[in-house]
Amino acid sequence: MKLRKVHIENFRAIKETEISFADALGTIRPVTVLSGPNGTGKTSVLFAIVQALRGVMGYRTSDVPEPEELDIHRPLSIGGLSPTPPSISVSLDIEFGEEERPAIRKVMAETNPEERLPNIPNGKVRAIWKYPPERKADGTLKPAWYLNRTQPGDAVPWFHGRKNAINGWTSRKLRDRSLLDKVGGIFLFPQDRSLRSRVMGERLAQDEEPATSSERKGRDLSSLWGVLEYLSNYSRSERTEPLKPEENWEERIRESFNHICAPKEYLGFMYRSDDPLGAPYFKDDGRTYPLHMAASGEQVIIEYLARLTYPSPMNHSIILIDEPEIHLHPGWIRQLYLALPKIGIDNQYIVTTHSTELYAAAARDQALIEMGQLIEK
Amino acid sequence: MLYPSAYPRPGQVALLCEGDLIGYEATFFQKWTGTELGNEPLVDIWPCGTATSIRGISDAIGRSRPIFVVEDRDFRTPDESRDDCTNIRKDRERRDVRVISWCSWNRSEIENYLLKPDVVVPVFRTAFECSEDDIIKTFNEILPALVVFQASQYALGRARRAWEPTDPAGALFNGIRPRPEWNDAKTVIVAPDHDAFRGGLEKNSQAWVKKTHETQCDVIAEFDAKYQLWRNCQWKDDVWRIDWAGKEVLQWLRIAMTSRFGWPVDPESGKREILKWTINREKRDAQDRPIEAALRPRMINQFLEAMPNLTKEIRDEFDGMKTVIRSYQI
């Protein structure tokens, strides 16, 4: 799925704005960069997209708080609140791709055959989310994540594809694993306020545990450490048919990391005699070191690559990245920008930034959206 | 020798080229260095506008970072261009500018590489929803119409080159010094000898006046020669892709294509409108600018994608640049 256009009203810093993610020829850009001074609503755009889709797509994240009254952009008016309290409205013009539509149909047929998928001309759906939510017939409020309206009117099940694919694969209802790679989702990389805890998760706690694997807790797959161990084990596990190169996720992560962060290298998840618990290891100038000793920038890049790979590689997806430049050397930012379109298949990246490097690169690609100047004329 | 400075970019090498901040050169080099060199070394791209500006900016930053310069060859022969670059390099190095390489494109401009069929056809076919034959037919119509312009630009280039030695800046002070010198033994400043300087100046001046009369360039003959050579250029030929001003060819291709196949006035609905171009040059350029901007990244991306399959001559040119930058000991 791709986002062609978003129209936002009364959300956080935004009174009203409309952003097109298509170029002058109408093609949706693989990467769009939003730039502007603080407070112009860059992060609000990303949050608005998440708020509108998180419920219908089953995207669980604690990085975007549940919507609340304070999210409503209220104009200042004499005597307090304006006579008609404004409400948030987010309208998204979504397009499901030609490869994705039959995959979603198959996923739904295998996992939830009762749910009917209506025809959507050219895969286009307009999804509208509002807050405060509407009331049900009994007067109670609908859930905050409720998608108010779609055009065509009954297109909501189209958004259930990825959620059903992952749940279906986990519950073994979905037989064809390749469908997981063909159905798009949504993912947000927030501003890096909690890098260490996100990256390490419970790894630090596990350091206190016995070293033998039989006594260890299960892997913590919410942590980057756990995901990298899982992907490594997946690559190395014995199988009757050899692993296809495109399914060797650890190798693919290694290649991307090494290109972006050269001359540093990601070696993979390793168990060493002095580290029987194992850890993701890196190499730089002949020195090897585990994830927790890696520089913040290395942790950020490896996190991007891993999160876009697990639980299944994100393809045909909308990936939102809020200010990726935090922790990153300008050279790595440039490389990340070049690498993004090659990470996954047919993904759409929407990135906010204050980085002059990203700004320049996007401007040259006609992929820059300026959301305001420091001094408005 | 580099001196410590507050060089305001992260790179280890500064690559100076022509074109504007979001021009073809800057867009290409940003992606090409990122893909081919990565961070080893990290290269900053400095689009400088014109070749003359490159010289000025090389002075500004070439003592803080080693510079790699690529300028347009324009209508110079490859030998002339090589000699020019060697001379400029020596001149800059005398001023302590650290030059990794000072070269020009093998073709006239970067746009000339984009005129290769593997680049221009896929981009224009998609952008104008037309066939390859439509594009070839259009080229075969615009190329003959551009022969006079291209030959005239060549002749102008020859005339400029012929008159370059008459620039008094290099000739009048030849062998004479108007500056004072310092005498360490006496710790005093020593003024130049007025009579010696004036005598030298007079001699140089006379030589310069004589030279301006001697300098000749048969502009008409130069024009005729190229006109005859190029008058039958067609799509299948390659000479125009190498020696013409590619920028002009691409602009007229855009004009012809938008005039016949239209241009999206509403990208969302895909609605196209036929554009009118019977307007003056300023308005024409203004109308063309957003069209060029929209197509530019597509052309560069397609060029990078097609590069491994392009001719050996082109691949060698870019591999050579890569090798020189990489092998330079920073």
HADDOCK unambig.tbl for C-alpha pairs under 7 A between the chains (distance, minus, plus):
assign (segid A and resid 24 and name CA) (segid B and resid 267 and name CA) 5.68 0.50 0.50
assign (segid A and resid 24 and name CA) (segid B and resid 294 and name CA) 5.95 0.50 0.50
assign (segid A and resid 25 and name CA) (segid B and resid 127 and name CA) 6.80 0.50 0.50
assign (segid A and resid 25 and name CA) (segid B and resid 264 and name CA) 6.19 0.50 0.50
assign (segid A and resid 25 and name CA) (segid B and resid 267 and name CA) 5.46 0.50 0.50
assign (segid A and resid 26 and name CA) (segid B and resid 267 and name CA) 4.23 0.50 0.50
assign (segid A and resid 26 and name CA) (segid B and resid 268 and name CA) 5.64 0.50 0.50
assign (segid A and resid 26 and name CA) (segid B and resid 270 and name CA) 6.49 0.50 0.50
assign (segid A and resid 259 and name CA) (segid B and resid 38 and name CA) 6.75 0.50 0.50
assign (segid A and resid 262 and name CA) (segid B and resid 38 and name CA) 6.97 0.50 0.50
assign (segid A and resid 262 and name CA) (segid B and resid 39 and name CA) 6.03 0.50 0.50
assign (segid A and resid 330 and name CA) (segid B and resid 10 and name CA) 6.41 0.50 0.50
assign (segid A and resid 331 and name CA) (segid B and resid 10 and name CA) 6.82 0.50 0.50
assign (segid A and resid 331 and name CA) (segid B and resid 39 and name CA) 6.59 0.50 0.50
assign (segid A and resid 331 and name CA) (segid B and resid 42 and name CA) 6.62 0.50 0.50
assign (segid A and resid 335 and name CA) (segid B and resid 34 and name CA) 6.22 0.50 0.50
assign (segid A and resid 335 and name CA) (segid B and resid 38 and name CA) 6.97 0.50 0.50
assign (segid A and resid 363 and name CA) (segid B and resid 22 and name CA) 6.71 0.50 0.50
assign (segid A and resid 364 and name CA) (segid B and resid 22 and name CA) 4.61 0.50 0.50
assign (segid A and resid 364 and name CA) (segid B and resid 27 and name CA) 5.57 0.50 0.50
assign (segid A and resid 365 and name CA) (segid B and resid 297 and name CA) 5.27 0.50 0.50
assign (segid A and resid 366 and name CA) (segid B and resid 294 and name CA) 6.84 0.50 0.50
